[in-house]
Amino acid sequence: MNETTQGNLSYRKVLDELLRMHELSVAGEHETDEIKKSRDAIDEPYSDMSADEREAIEGLSTDLLDVENITSEPVLDYIPPGDEAMVKALQAQRSCRYDDALKLLRESKSKPASRLSFFRGRNWIEKREPRVALLFFNHAANLDAENDDYKAEAFDALVRAYPERGQKEITRVLTELPKGAPAVIIKACDIAFNSTLRNRDEGNLRSLHEVIVRALHAALVEMQEGPKKKLISETQPVYSYVYSMLASCCRYLDMLDPAYFYYTFAIGLDPLSDALLIARGALMYGRTQVATESAVEDFRRALRIGTSMAIPFYYIAHYLLHSQNFETCMKVIEDGLQKQGSKQLKSEMLEFKAIAFAAMNRPPELVRQTFKEATLVDQTNKRALSNLAIYEKGMAVPPTRDLYVLKIDPAMARRELPPPRTLREVNTAHHPVAV
């Protein structure tokens, strides 16, 4: 089955009217003029839809009847294992075949109903229909009021579906601490933190990072000491994500020791995360000789894991240049230039290469050509032109010991760090087909 075309205007009109009819029906308005008007408004656009789109709408209509009719469920002694239809539904979801997954969920005999609504919501959120997903997540949360994860997913869908209302809810959650379910607090922090990656208002950013740190501390206390304790062994990867978010906020706030502490905790829980290793290495590099050696080991571990980022190669090349290990430095630079990084970063790596050539007494034309290549990659790299002038005048003996030549721009390096994954991405990576 082909996935429904979300851009189809007829499909969107029918979907909007169907959601309106559901809202009226839940409110007890089953045969009012307004609901009849919505039914009539569906007829013409419905006839313009494809067979797959009609099947998706009819299936949604059936699923929404469950939301209306199933208002409670018995407390089960255990959650029975997923039946074949459920397993296939989750596999279809993992393969991005969301309409197929929703169809298979209708065939599933799995209980409880809250679980089915949760997975329906997951598929609709992946179909980029947060309004629909919100209905199912709310249904799941209402049926199983003890499940904070359902509340968190409903909260996330609300923010996506209704951004203005969602921002007010984020503010409410972050100001009513320590009240609130930890999962919802963490979700609010997740959304707020990712908004900081697009924000350039330094004053507002600092206060927001401070709020996130307080909120995450409150969530951790509740998870570790509250009535519904969340063991690390049962809750991963949530703990490693929380610690990594705390580390990032503390780094921004120049709280270096707490940032190092939280990065180390997060790496202990997620030792194969190249992003965490790179971030901790960047935090420590250049502070002391011992800290620099430790940072370089973090970068090398990231390389062994198989990072796609150029930034650890940049730091290692810088370190090797300082250590006058020029041959290895050039090999690291060549490898790093094949990875993901900005023009500024790659320009400076080429500048390092030119300096290494100069230190090795390579032909002057090769040195000049490499310096010029660095300026062509990034025309804002004035330092490369300055270093070329130093080379031409024969003033740097050896140039690798000149601090000006090798100074790293901390702001540039921070921009090159891999952005943290969202909580949804972390959960998906760890639990792709959880039954």
The 8 nearest C-alpha neighbors of each residue, nearest first, counted from 0:
[[1, 2, 99, 51, 98, 96, 3, 97],
 [2, 0, 3, 51, 98, 96, 4, 99],
 [1, 3, 98, 4, 0, 96, 97, 51],
 [4, 2, 52, 5, 51, 1, 55, 98],
 [5, 3, 6, 7, 2, 52, 10, 1],
 [4, 6, 7, 3, 11, 10, 8, 126],
 [5, 7, 4, 8, 11, 10, 9, 3],
 [8, 6, 10, 9, 5, 4, 11, 48],
 [9, 7, 11, 10, 6, 12, 44, 5],
 [10, 8, 44, 12, 11, 7, 48, 13],
 [9, 11, 13, 7, 8, 12, 14, 48],
 [10, 12, 14, 8, 9, 13, 15, 7],
 [13, 11, 9, 15, 14, 10, 8, 16],
 [12, 14, 16, 10, 41, 11, 15, 17],
 [13, 15, 11, 17, 12, 16, 10, 18],
 [16, 14, 12, 18, 13, 17, 11, 19],
 [17, 15, 19, 13, 18, 14, 37, 20],
 [16, 18, 14, 20, 19, 15, 13, 21],
 [19, 17, 21, 15, 16, 20, 22, 14],
 [18, 20, 16, 22, 17, 21, 15, 23],
 [21, 19, 23, 17, 22, 18, 34, 24],
 [20, 22, 24, 18, 19, 23, 25, 17],
 [21, 23, 19, 25, 20, 24, 18, 26],
 [24, 22, 26, 20, 28, 21, 25, 19],
 [23, 25, 21, 27, 28, 29, 26, 22],
 [26, 24, 22, 27, 23, 21, 67, 28],
 [25, 27, 23, 24, 28, 22, 29, 21],
 [28, 26, 24, 25, 29, 23, 30, 22],
 [29, 27, 24, 23, 26, 31, 30, 25],
 [28, 30, 24, 27, 31, 34, 23, 26],
 [31, 29, 28, 34, 32, 35, 33, 24],
 [30, 32, 33, 34, 28, 29, 35, 36],
 [33, 31, 35, 34, 36, 30, 37, 28],
 [32, 34, 36, 31, 35, 37, 30, 23],
 [33, 35, 37, 36, 31, 32, 20, 38],
 [36, 34, 38, 32, 37, 33, 39, 31],
 [37, 35, 33, 39, 34, 38, 32, 40],
 [36, 38, 40, 34, 35, 39, 16, 33],
 [39, 37, 35, 41, 36, 40, 34, 42],
 [38, 40, 36, 41, 37, 42, 35, 43],
 [39, 41, 37, 38, 42, 36, 43, 16],
 [40, 42, 13, 39, 38, 45, 44, 43],
 [43, 41, 45, 39, 40, 44, 46, 38],
 [42, 44, 45, 46, 41, 40, 47, 39],
 [45, 43, 9, 47, 46, 41, 42, 13],
 [46, 44, 42, 47, 43, 48, 41, 13],
 [45, 47, 44, 43, 48, 42, 49, 9],
 [48, 46, 44, 45, 9, 49, 43, 10],
 [49, 47, 45, 46, 52, 10, 9, 53],
 [48, 50, 52, 51, 53, 47, 46, 3],
 [49, 51, 53, 52, 54, 48, 55, 3],
 [52, 50, 54, 49, 53, 3, 55, 1],
 [51, 53, 55, 49, 3, 54, 50, 48],
 [54, 52, 50, 56, 55, 51, 57, 49],
 [53, 55, 51, 57, 52, 56, 58, 50],
 [54, 56, 52, 58, 53, 57, 59, 51],
 [57, 55, 59, 53, 58, 54, 60, 52],
 [58, 56, 60, 54, 59, 55, 53, 61],
 [57, 59, 61, 55, 60, 56, 54, 62],
 [60, 58, 62, 56, 61, 57, 63, 55],
 [59, 61, 57, 63, 58, 62, 56, 64],
 [62, 60, 58, 64, 59, 63, 57, 65],
 [63, 61, 59, 65, 64, 60, 58, 66],
 [64, 62, 66, 60, 65, 61, 59, 67],
 [63, 65, 67, 61, 62, 66, 68, 60],
 [66, 64, 68, 63, 62, 67, 69, 61],
 [65, 67, 63, 64, 68, 69, 138, 62],
 [68, 66, 64, 65, 69, 25, 63, 70],
 [67, 69, 65, 66, 64, 70, 63, 71],
 [70, 68, 65, 71, 66, 67, 72, 112],
 [69, 71, 68, 142, 67, 72, 66, 141],
 [72, 70, 142, 69, 73, 141, 143, 112],
 [71, 73, 74, 142, 111, 70, 112, 69],
 [74, 72, 75, 71, 111, 142, 76, 112],
 [73, 75, 72, 76, 111, 77, 143, 71],
 [76, 74, 77, 73, 78, 111, 72, 110],
 [75, 77, 74, 78, 79, 73, 111, 110],
 [78, 76, 75, 79, 74, 80, 111, 110],
 [77, 79, 80, 75, 110, 76, 111, 81],
 [78, 80, 77, 81, 110, 109, 82, 111],
 [81, 79, 82, 78, 434, 109, 110, 77],
 [82, 80, 85, 434, 109, 86, 79, 83],
 [81, 83, 85, 84, 109, 86, 80, 107],
 [82, 84, 86, 85, 87, 81, 107, 88],
 [83, 85, 107, 87, 86, 82, 103, 88],
 [86, 84, 88, 82, 83, 87, 107, 81],
 [85, 87, 83, 89, 88, 84, 81, 90],
 [86, 88, 90, 84, 85, 89, 91, 83],
 [89, 87, 100, 85, 91, 103, 86, 90],
 [88, 90, 92, 86, 91, 87, 432, 93],
 [89, 91, 87, 93, 92, 88, 86, 94],
 [92, 90, 94, 96, 88, 100, 89, 93],
 [91, 93, 89, 95, 97, 94, 90, 96],
 [92, 94, 90, 91, 95, 89, 431, 432],
 [93, 95, 91, 92, 96, 90, 97, 89],
 [96, 94, 92, 93, 97, 91, 125, 122],
 [97, 95, 91, 92, 99, 94, 98, 100],
 [96, 98, 100, 92, 99, 95, 122, 101],
 [99, 97, 101, 100, 96, 2, 102, 55],
 [98, 100, 102, 97, 101, 96, 103, 91],
 [99, 101, 88, 97, 91, 103, 98, 102],
 [102, 100, 104, 98, 103, 99, 97, 119],
 [101, 103, 99, 105, 100, 104, 98, 106],
 [102, 104, 106, 100, 88, 105, 101, 84],
 [103, 105, 107, 101, 106, 102, 88, 85],
 [106, 104, 103, 102, 107, 101, 62, 58],
 [105, 107, 103, 104, 84, 108, 102, 85],
 [106, 108, 104, 84, 109, 85, 105, 103],
 [109, 107, 110, 106, 82, 84, 85, 105],
 [108, 110, 107, 81, 82, 111, 85, 79],
 [111, 109, 112, 108, 114, 79, 78, 115],
 [110, 112, 113, 114, 109, 115, 72, 78],
 [113, 111, 115, 114, 110, 116, 72, 139],
 [114, 112, 139, 116, 111, 115, 142, 117],
 [113, 115, 117, 112, 116, 111, 118, 139],
 [114, 116, 112, 118, 117, 113, 119, 104],
 [117, 115, 119, 135, 113, 114, 139, 118],
 [116, 118, 114, 120, 115, 119, 136, 139],
 [119, 117, 121, 120, 115, 116, 122, 114],
 [120, 118, 116, 122, 121, 117, 115, 101],
 [119, 121, 132, 135, 117, 123, 118, 122],
 [120, 122, 118, 124, 119, 123, 117, 125],
 [123, 121, 125, 119, 120, 124, 97, 126],
 [122, 124, 126, 132, 120, 125, 128, 121],
 [123, 125, 127, 129, 121, 126, 132, 128],
 [124, 126, 122, 127, 123, 121, 128, 97],
 [127, 125, 123, 124, 128, 122, 97, 129],
 [128, 126, 124, 125, 129, 123, 5, 132],
 [127, 129, 124, 123, 126, 130, 131, 132],
 [128, 130, 132, 160, 156, 124, 131, 133],
 [131, 129, 160, 133, 132, 128, 134, 156],
 [130, 132, 129, 133, 134, 128, 123, 135],
 [131, 133, 120, 129, 123, 135, 124, 134],
 [132, 134, 136, 156, 130, 131, 153, 135],
 [135, 133, 137, 131, 132, 136, 138, 130],
 [134, 136, 138, 116, 120, 132, 137, 133],
 [137, 135, 153, 139, 133, 138, 117, 120],
 [138, 136, 140, 134, 135, 139, 153, 133],
 [137, 139, 135, 141, 136, 140, 66, 134],
 [138, 140, 113, 136, 142, 137, 116, 141],
 [141, 139, 137, 149, 143, 144, 138, 142],
 [142, 140, 138, 144, 139, 143, 137, 70],
 [141, 143, 139, 140, 71, 113, 144, 138],
 [144, 142, 140, 145, 141, 146, 139, 113],
 [143, 145, 140, 141, 146, 142, 147, 150],
 [146, 144, 143, 147, 140, 149, 142, 148],
 [145, 147, 148, 144, 149, 143, 140, 150],
 [146, 148, 150, 149, 182, 145, 180, 151],
 [149, 147, 151, 150, 146, 182, 152, 183],
 [148, 150, 140, 152, 147, 151, 146, 136],
 [151, 149, 147, 153, 148, 152, 140, 154],
 [152, 150, 183, 154, 148, 153, 149, 182],
 [151, 153, 155, 149, 154, 150, 156, 148],
 [154, 152, 136, 150, 156, 151, 155, 133],
 [153, 155, 151, 157, 152, 156, 150, 158],
 [156, 154, 152, 158, 157, 153, 151, 159],
 [155, 157, 159, 153, 129, 133, 158, 154],
 [158, 156, 154, 160, 159, 155, 161, 165],
 [159, 157, 165, 162, 155, 156, 161, 160],
 [158, 160, 156, 157, 162, 161, 129, 155],
 [161, 159, 129, 157, 130, 158, 156, 162],
 [160, 162, 158, 164, 163, 157, 159, 165],
 [163, 161, 165, 158, 164, 159, 166, 160],
 [164, 162, 165, 166, 161, 167, 158, 168],
 [165, 163, 167, 161, 162, 166, 168, 158],
 [164, 166, 158, 162, 168, 163, 167, 157],
 [167, 165, 169, 168, 163, 164, 162, 170],
 [166, 168, 170, 164, 165, 169, 171, 163],
 [167, 169, 171, 165, 166, 170, 172, 164],
 [170, 168, 166, 172, 171, 187, 167, 173],
 [171, 169, 167, 173, 168, 172, 174, 166],
 [170, 172, 168, 174, 169, 173, 175, 167],
 [173, 171, 169, 175, 170, 174, 168, 184],
 [174, 172, 170, 171, 175, 176, 169, 214],
 [173, 175, 171, 172, 176, 170, 210, 177],
 [176, 174, 172, 178, 173, 171, 177, 179],
 [177, 175, 178, 174, 173, 214, 172, 217],
 [176, 178, 217, 175, 179, 218, 214, 221],
 [179, 177, 176, 175, 180, 172, 217, 181],
 [178, 180, 181, 177, 184, 183, 172, 176],
 [179, 181, 183, 182, 147, 184, 178, 218],
 [182, 180, 218, 184, 183, 185, 179, 221],
 [181, 183, 185, 180, 184, 151, 147, 148],
 [182, 184, 151, 186, 180, 181, 185, 187],
 [185, 183, 181, 187, 186, 182, 188, 180],
 [186, 184, 188, 182, 187, 183, 189, 181],
 [185, 187, 189, 183, 188, 184, 182, 151],
 [188, 186, 184, 190, 189, 185, 169, 191],
 [189, 187, 191, 185, 186, 190, 211, 192],
 [190, 188, 186, 192, 187, 191, 185, 193],
 [189, 191, 187, 193, 188, 192, 186, 194],
 [192, 190, 188, 194, 193, 189, 187, 195],
 [193, 191, 189, 195, 194, 190, 188, 196],
 [192, 194, 195, 190, 196, 191, 189, 421],
 [193, 195, 191, 192, 196, 197, 190, 198],
 [196, 194, 198, 192, 193, 197, 204, 191],
 [195, 197, 194, 193, 198, 192, 418, 199],
 [198, 196, 195, 194, 199, 193, 200, 192],
 [199, 197, 195, 196, 200, 194, 204, 201],
 [198, 200, 201, 197, 204, 195, 196, 203],
 [201, 199, 203, 202, 198, 204, 205, 195],
 [200, 202, 204, 203, 199, 205, 198, 206],
 [203, 201, 204, 205, 200, 206, 207, 199],
 [202, 204, 206, 200, 205, 201, 207, 199],
 [205, 203, 201, 207, 202, 206, 200, 208],
 [204, 206, 208, 207, 202, 203, 201, 209],
 [205, 207, 209, 203, 208, 204, 210, 202],
 [206, 208, 210, 204, 209, 205, 203, 211],
 [209, 207, 211, 205, 210, 248, 206, 204],
 [208, 210, 206, 212, 207, 211, 205, 213],
 [211, 209, 207, 213, 208, 212, 214, 206],
 [210, 212, 214, 208, 209, 213, 188, 215],
 [211, 213, 209, 215, 210, 214, 245, 216],
 [214, 212, 216, 210, 211, 215, 217, 209],
 [213, 215, 211, 217, 216, 212, 210, 218],
 [214, 216, 218, 212, 217, 213, 211, 219],
 [215, 217, 219, 213, 214, 218, 212, 220],
 [216, 218, 214, 220, 215, 219, 177, 213],
 [219, 217, 181, 215, 221, 216, 220, 222],
 [220, 218, 222, 216, 221, 217, 223, 215],
 [221, 219, 217, 223, 222, 218, 224, 216],
 [220, 222, 225, 218, 224, 219, 223, 217],
 [223, 221, 229, 219, 228, 220, 225, 224],
 [224, 222, 220, 228, 221, 219, 225, 229],
 [223, 225, 221, 220, 222, 228, 226, 227],
 [224, 226, 221, 227, 228, 222, 223, 220],
 [225, 227, 228, 224, 221, 222, 223, 229],
 [228, 226, 225, 229, 222, 221, 224, 223],
 [229, 227, 222, 223, 225, 226, 224, 230],
 [230, 228, 222, 223, 234, 231, 227, 233],
 [229, 231, 233, 232, 234, 228, 223, 222],
 [230, 232, 234, 233, 235, 229, 238, 237],
 [233, 231, 230, 234, 235, 229, 236, 238],
 [234, 232, 230, 231, 235, 229, 236, 237],
 [235, 233, 231, 232, 237, 230, 236, 229],
 [236, 234, 237, 238, 231, 233, 232, 239],
 [235, 237, 239, 238, 234, 240, 426, 425],
 [236, 238, 235, 240, 239, 234, 241, 422],
 [239, 237, 241, 240, 236, 235, 242, 231],
 [240, 238, 265, 242, 236, 241, 237, 268],
 [239, 241, 243, 237, 238, 242, 244, 236],
 [242, 240, 238, 244, 243, 239, 245, 237],
 [243, 241, 245, 239, 261, 265, 244, 240],
 [242, 244, 246, 240, 245, 241, 265, 262],
 [245, 243, 247, 241, 246, 242, 240, 248],
 [246, 244, 242, 248, 243, 247, 212, 249],
 [247, 245, 258, 243, 261, 249, 244, 248],
 [246, 248, 250, 244, 245, 249, 243, 251],
 [247, 249, 251, 245, 250, 208, 246, 244],
 [248, 250, 252, 254, 258, 246, 251, 247],
 [251, 249, 253, 247, 258, 252, 248, 254],
 [250, 252, 248, 249, 253, 247, 254, 205],
 [251, 253, 249, 250, 254, 248, 205, 208],
 [254, 252, 250, 251, 255, 249, 258, 248],
 [255, 253, 249, 252, 250, 257, 256, 258],
 [254, 256, 258, 253, 257, 250, 259, 249],
 [255, 257, 259, 258, 254, 260, 249, 261],
 [258, 256, 260, 259, 255, 254, 261, 249],
 [259, 257, 246, 255, 249, 261, 250, 256],
 [260, 258, 256, 262, 257, 261, 263, 255],
 [259, 261, 257, 263, 258, 262, 256, 264],
 [260, 262, 246, 264, 242, 258, 263, 259],
 [263, 261, 265, 259, 264, 246, 260, 243],
 [264, 262, 266, 260, 261, 265, 259, 267],
 [263, 265, 261, 267, 262, 266, 260, 268],
 [264, 266, 239, 262, 268, 242, 267, 263],
 [267, 265, 270, 269, 263, 268, 264, 262],
 [266, 268, 264, 265, 270, 269, 263, 239],
 [267, 269, 265, 266, 239, 270, 264, 238],
 [268, 270, 266, 267, 271, 272, 265, 239],
 [271, 269, 266, 267, 272, 268, 265, 273],
 [270, 272, 269, 273, 304, 266, 301, 276],
 [273, 271, 274, 275, 270, 269, 276, 266],
 [272, 274, 301, 276, 275, 306, 277, 271],
 [275, 273, 277, 272, 276, 417, 278, 419],
 [276, 274, 278, 277, 272, 273, 279, 266],
 [275, 277, 273, 297, 279, 278, 274, 280],
 [276, 278, 280, 274, 275, 279, 298, 273],
 [277, 279, 275, 281, 280, 276, 274, 282],
 [280, 278, 282, 276, 281, 277, 262, 275],
 [279, 281, 294, 277, 283, 282, 278, 297],
 [280, 282, 278, 284, 279, 283, 277, 294],
 [281, 283, 279, 280, 284, 278, 259, 250],
 [284, 282, 280, 290, 281, 294, 286, 291],
 [285, 283, 291, 281, 294, 286, 280, 282],
 [284, 286, 291, 287, 283, 290, 288, 294],
 [287, 285, 284, 283, 290, 291, 288, 289],
 [288, 286, 290, 289, 285, 291, 284, 283],
 [287, 289, 291, 290, 292, 286, 285, 284],
 [288, 290, 292, 291, 287, 293, 286, 294],
 [291, 289, 287, 293, 288, 292, 283, 286],
 [290, 292, 284, 294, 288, 285, 293, 289],
 [291, 293, 289, 295, 294, 290, 288, 296],
 [292, 294, 290, 296, 291, 295, 289, 297],
 [295, 293, 280, 291, 297, 296, 284, 292],
 [294, 296, 298, 292, 297, 293, 291, 299],
 [295, 297, 299, 293, 294, 298, 300, 292],
 [298, 296, 294, 300, 276, 295, 299, 280],
 [299, 297, 295, 301, 311, 296, 300, 277],
 [298, 300, 302, 296, 301, 297, 295, 303],
 [299, 301, 303, 297, 302, 298, 296, 304],
 [300, 302, 273, 298, 304, 299, 303, 306],
 [303, 301, 299, 305, 300, 304, 306, 298],
 [302, 304, 300, 305, 301, 299, 306, 298],
 [305, 303, 301, 302, 306, 300, 273, 271],
 [304, 306, 302, 303, 301, 307, 273, 300],
 [307, 305, 308, 302, 301, 273, 304, 303],
 [306, 308, 338, 339, 305, 309, 302, 337],
 [309, 307, 339, 338, 306, 310, 340, 311],
 [310, 308, 338, 335, 340, 339, 312, 311],
 [309, 311, 313, 312, 308, 415, 314, 340],
 [312, 310, 298, 314, 313, 309, 315, 277],
 [313, 311, 335, 315, 310, 309, 314, 316],
 [314, 312, 310, 316, 311, 315, 317, 348],
 [315, 313, 317, 311, 316, 312, 318, 310],
 [314, 316, 318, 312, 317, 313, 319, 311],
 [317, 315, 328, 319, 313, 318, 314, 312],
 [316, 318, 314, 320, 315, 319, 313, 321],
 [317, 319, 315, 321, 316, 320, 314, 322],
 [320, 318, 322, 316, 324, 321, 328, 317],
 [319, 321, 323, 317, 322, 318, 324, 316],
 [320, 322, 318, 319, 323, 399, 317, 400],
 [321, 323, 319, 320, 324, 318, 325, 317],
 [324, 322, 320, 325, 321, 319, 399, 355],
 [325, 323, 319, 322, 327, 326, 320, 328],
 [324, 326, 328, 323, 327, 355, 320, 329],
 [327, 325, 328, 329, 324, 330, 355, 323],
 [328, 326, 330, 329, 325, 324, 331, 319],
 [327, 329, 325, 316, 331, 326, 319, 330],
 [328, 330, 332, 326, 331, 327, 352, 333],
 [329, 331, 327, 333, 332, 328, 334, 326],
 [332, 330, 334, 328, 329, 333, 312, 335],
 [331, 333, 335, 329, 330, 334, 336, 316],
 [332, 334, 330, 336, 335, 331, 329, 337],
 [335, 333, 331, 332, 336, 337, 330, 338],
 [336, 334, 309, 332, 312, 337, 338, 333],
 [335, 337, 333, 338, 334, 332, 345, 309],
 [338, 336, 335, 334, 339, 333, 309, 340],
 [339, 337, 309, 335, 308, 336, 307, 340],
 [340, 338, 308, 309, 307, 337, 341, 336],
 [341, 339, 309, 344, 338, 308, 415, 345],
 [340, 342, 344, 343, 345, 339, 415, 346],
 [341, 343, 345, 344, 377, 346, 376, 340],
 [342, 344, 346, 341, 345, 377, 347, 380],
 [343, 345, 341, 347, 346, 342, 340, 348],
 [346, 344, 348, 342, 347, 343, 336, 349],
 [345, 347, 373, 343, 349, 348, 344, 376],
 [346, 348, 350, 344, 349, 345, 351, 343],
 [349, 347, 345, 351, 350, 346, 332, 313],
 [348, 350, 352, 346, 373, 347, 351, 345],
 [349, 351, 347, 353, 348, 352, 370, 373],
 [352, 350, 348, 354, 349, 353, 355, 347],
 [351, 353, 349, 355, 350, 354, 329, 356],
 [352, 354, 356, 350, 366, 369, 355, 351],
 [355, 353, 357, 351, 356, 352, 358, 350],
 [356, 354, 352, 358, 357, 353, 325, 359],
 [357, 355, 353, 359, 361, 354, 358, 366],
 [356, 358, 354, 360, 355, 359, 361, 366],
 [357, 359, 355, 360, 356, 354, 397, 398],
 [358, 360, 356, 357, 361, 355, 325, 354],
 [361, 359, 357, 358, 356, 362, 363, 355],
 [360, 362, 356, 359, 357, 363, 365, 366],
 [363, 361, 365, 364, 360, 366, 357, 356],
 [364, 362, 366, 365, 367, 361, 357, 360],
 [363, 365, 367, 366, 362, 368, 361, 369],
 [366, 364, 368, 362, 363, 367, 369, 361],
 [367, 365, 363, 353, 369, 364, 368, 356],
 [368, 366, 364, 370, 369, 365, 371, 363],
 [367, 369, 365, 371, 366, 370, 364, 372],
 [370, 368, 372, 353, 366, 371, 367, 365],
 [371, 369, 373, 367, 372, 368, 353, 350],
 [372, 370, 374, 368, 373, 369, 367, 375],
 [371, 373, 369, 375, 370, 374, 368, 376],
 [374, 372, 346, 370, 349, 371, 376, 375],
 [375, 373, 378, 371, 377, 372, 376, 380],
 [374, 376, 372, 377, 373, 378, 371, 346],
 [377, 375, 373, 374, 346, 342, 372, 378],
 [378, 376, 374, 375, 379, 342, 343, 380],
 [377, 379, 374, 380, 375, 376, 381, 373],
 [378, 380, 377, 381, 374, 343, 382, 376],
 [381, 379, 382, 378, 377, 383, 374, 343],
 [382, 380, 384, 383, 379, 385, 378, 374],
 [381, 383, 385, 384, 380, 386, 404, 387],
 [382, 384, 386, 385, 381, 380, 350, 387],
 [385, 383, 387, 381, 382, 386, 388, 374],
 [384, 386, 382, 388, 383, 387, 389, 381],
 [387, 385, 389, 383, 388, 384, 382, 390],
 [386, 388, 390, 384, 389, 385, 383, 391],
 [389, 387, 391, 385, 386, 390, 392, 384],
 [390, 388, 386, 392, 387, 394, 391, 393],
 [389, 391, 387, 393, 388, 392, 386, 394],
 [390, 392, 388, 393, 389, 387, 394, 386],
 [393, 391, 389, 394, 390, 388, 395, 387],
 [392, 394, 390, 391, 395, 389, 396, 388],
 [393, 395, 392, 389, 396, 390, 391, 398],
 [396, 394, 398, 397, 393, 389, 390, 401],
 [397, 395, 398, 394, 393, 400, 399, 401],
 [396, 398, 395, 399, 400, 358, 401, 357],
 [399, 397, 395, 396, 401, 400, 354, 358],
 [400, 398, 397, 401, 321, 320, 354, 404],
 [401, 399, 398, 397, 402, 321, 396, 404],
 [400, 402, 398, 404, 403, 399, 405, 395],
 [403, 401, 405, 404, 406, 400, 399, 398],
 [404, 402, 406, 401, 405, 382, 400, 386],
 [403, 405, 401, 402, 406, 386, 398, 399],
 [406, 404, 402, 403, 407, 401, 399, 317],
 [405, 407, 403, 402, 404, 408, 401, 317],
 [408, 406, 409, 405, 412, 411, 317, 410],
 [407, 409, 411, 410, 412, 406, 413, 405],
 [410, 408, 412, 411, 407, 413, 414, 281],
 [411, 409, 413, 412, 408, 414, 415, 407],
 [410, 412, 414, 408, 409, 413, 415, 344],
 [411, 413, 409, 415, 414, 410, 408, 416],
 [414, 412, 410, 415, 416, 411, 409, 281],
 [413, 415, 411, 412, 416, 410, 417, 409],
 [416, 414, 412, 413, 310, 417, 411, 340],
 [415, 417, 413, 414, 418, 278, 412, 310],
 [418, 416, 274, 415, 419, 308, 278, 414],
 [417, 419, 416, 420, 274, 196, 415, 414],
 [420, 418, 417, 421, 274, 244, 243, 193],
 [419, 421, 424, 425, 418, 422, 423, 240],
 [420, 422, 424, 423, 425, 419, 189, 193],
 [421, 423, 425, 424, 426, 420, 189, 240],
 [422, 424, 426, 421, 425, 427, 420, 428],
 [425, 423, 427, 421, 422, 426, 420, 428],
 [426, 424, 422, 428, 423, 427, 420, 421],
 [425, 427, 423, 429, 428, 424, 430, 422],
 [426, 428, 431, 424, 430, 425, 429, 423],
 [427, 429, 425, 426, 430, 431, 424, 423],
 [428, 430, 426, 427, 431, 425, 236, 235],
 [431, 429, 427, 433, 432, 426, 428, 425],
 [430, 432, 427, 428, 433, 429, 93, 426],
 [433, 431, 89, 430, 434, 90, 93, 86],
 [432, 434, 430, 431, 89, 86, 429, 427],
 [433, 81, 432, 86, 80, 89, 85, 82]]
